[in-house]
Amino acid sequence: MSTSTSTLIASTQSEPLQAVLRAPLQAAPELVAPEPEHCPGPESEQAGKGDACDGCPNQQICASAPKGPDPDIPIITERLAGVRHKLLVLSGKGGVGKSTFSALLAQAFSSPPRAANGEQPSASAPAPTVGLMDTDLCGPSIPRMVLGPDAAKTSIHTTASGWSPVWASDTLALMSIQFMLPDQDAAVIWRGPKKNGLIKRFLKDVEWGDLDLLVVDTPPGTSDEHLSVNSFLTASGVDGAVLVTTPQEVALLDVRRELDFCRKAGIRVLGVVENMAGFVCPNCRGESEIFRASTGGAKRFCEVENVPFLGSVPLDPRIGMACDFGESFLDAFPESPAAQRVEDVVRQLRETIGLEARVANP
Amino acid sequence: MTLSSARHILLILSGKGGVGKSSVTTQLALTLSAQGHAVGVLDLDLTGPNIPRFFGIEDARVTQAPGGLVPVTVHEGSTAEDGGQSRGPLYCMSLGFILATRSTAVIWRGPKKTAMVRQFLLQTLWPPLDYLLIDTPPGTSDEHISLVETLLLNMPAATGTGTGTPSIASAVLVTTPQAVSTADVRKELNFCRKTGLVVRGVVENMAGFVCPHCMECTNVFSKGGGQVMAQEFGVPFLGSVPLDPAWVRLVEEGKTPVYPKGTVVAGVDVGQEGGTAVEPEAEAQTESKDPGLLVEKYTHCSLFPLFDGIAKTVSSAMEAE
């Protein structure tokens, strides 16, 4: 065995994390051989200089590749100059409702703000323009959730100034890899650098135009997509991240890791939303906890970790159904407890990031 | 070679996150062990390693030995004295056993994950195993590509499927019933086709929830999506697994599942299932864990009969080759 196991253990403990976070996201140089184990990454500062580089056929290529900040970052910053606020939706855990919640958030923000008493929206208040970017490249769900089965027929148009996003309504623009796939079920079997490249193009080449808010939906975990989004957007400024979780400890365990990531990467945590909390039986109205909060759930988690708790949204089978058909759950069932909890979260976020300060109190 | 200690390799895959891959992996492992097989579980979800939590062994640490890492023993094998079925040993390997604290984020880019996957696969000193179950993160990216590549390079004795493509391992796909979820799992099915993984079947998880108050089953995440998808792709449908709060409770708190009389899951009345003297005591609240091994407690779970069937279908299909 070429590498000893002690290297394996040591590598998990002495993680040069700041180096990873600051690593400029260059397009990786063309390699002549696969990266060796413990490759510092062809695009990193250490490329060609690390211990693992000795004897690697790529050593010269990596060592001579240009270093320093990614020249594309100023281009991204310029492209996103018209975007007033940026919001990341994160969760270490999969399937807790990141995409559902991103879609709900984007739909809620892009409709005219409802008055606090839940009455009809005031006609005078203009609806903000919202962009929703799906960085989950291996499991893109946003198109289906927002457009329903029509998503299959939608594709991206290219213009002289870049890719036009797909407009789901007058005020909601979408971008997802799903719109680019030749076939609905095509698997995107990509390694990290290729994913980073596409995320960069989503920011650099998409005509987002003037947006009040850009919501970025992410895949589960703390890996390439998250690091890329963070490094591409830091220069243009991110308002913060919303963490989504479910009540059980198995999910909170991963959210704790995501919070650790946010802290290390310097991303402001706007708050935690607890999804799928409690289920009301449609038959007997009895309430039960499907995902039991044995450790106090997200509320307790927020107290311990000292981050804002934005609320818990009960599990409503109609949310999943609305997502399958691409309906807006908030418009279809505005009176349901789940919709009201979501609206409540939206209200808090609006205040925190300062979106629509002018129409908050009509 | 450490991989050759395993007679069969079974990957648990899903394009979608949070559909219950780790939960299904854990239950398949417990069931196969209860059926008398020697089982190993390898957790390749590097940024969210939850297998240690599922087995209730978060404090365990792997030990180093010359040539590799020794997996954690969940329980030893045993032969039943009363003529019942003997139990196979269960071993487990996860990045969670190596991390310094449980909240440490593993912020790695692709090449590092690739190296880790390779080392886990090649340097874990598994004892002889009947089945090695590999739990994976969602998606079709670095971990998956590295896993398949490593298997391909290190399994020269790969058996043929009869269709010409060499099979490197078997896979079980997990989905939830909604269209949003099956859409992602379809991508994973195409991944399996491209990489020569033999799909042993699809498990539809979180199909329905039995209200503990009125015993009415609600399809929380709709129903039937997994079956339709399996038919479309011509792969076996292994079954629908309902949501069972008692299973979550068993994992989270170590409580032996107890059901009120008359709870029927998949046509089996688990209220008195298997003649076990489970008193339908309403919410006997105690702080401590119930005594006994996880695998023993699991046999009282309403999901055990379902997984008993699923495990038998999958293992007989794998043995048949």
Interface residues (C-beta under 8 A of the other chain):
Chain A: M1 T3 T5 S6 L8 I9 S11 T12 Q13 E15 L17 V20 L21 A23 E35 E37 H38 C39 G41 G92 K93 G94 G95 V96 S99 T100 L137 C138 G139 P140 S141 R144 M145 Q184 D185 A186 A187 V188 I189 W190 R191 G192 P193 K195 P219 P220 G221 T222 S223 D224 H226 L227 T246 Q248 E249 V250 A251 L253 D254 R256 R257 E258 L259 D260 F261 K264 A265 F279 C281 P282 N283 C284 G286 S288 E289 I290 F291 R292 S294 T295 L315 P317 G320 M321 C323 D324
Chain B: G15 K16 G17 G18 V19 S22 T47 G48 N50 R53 F54 Q64 G67 G68 L69 L95 I98 L99 A100 R102 S103 T104 A105 V106 I107 W108 R109 G110 P111 K112 K113 T114 A115 M116 R118 Q119 L122 Q123 P137 P138 G139 T140 S141 D142 H144 I145 T176 Q178 A179 V180 S181 A183 D184 R186 K187 E188 L189 N190 F191 K194 F209 C211 P212 H213 C214 E216 T218 N219 V220 F221 S222 L243 P245 V248 R249 V251 E252 E253
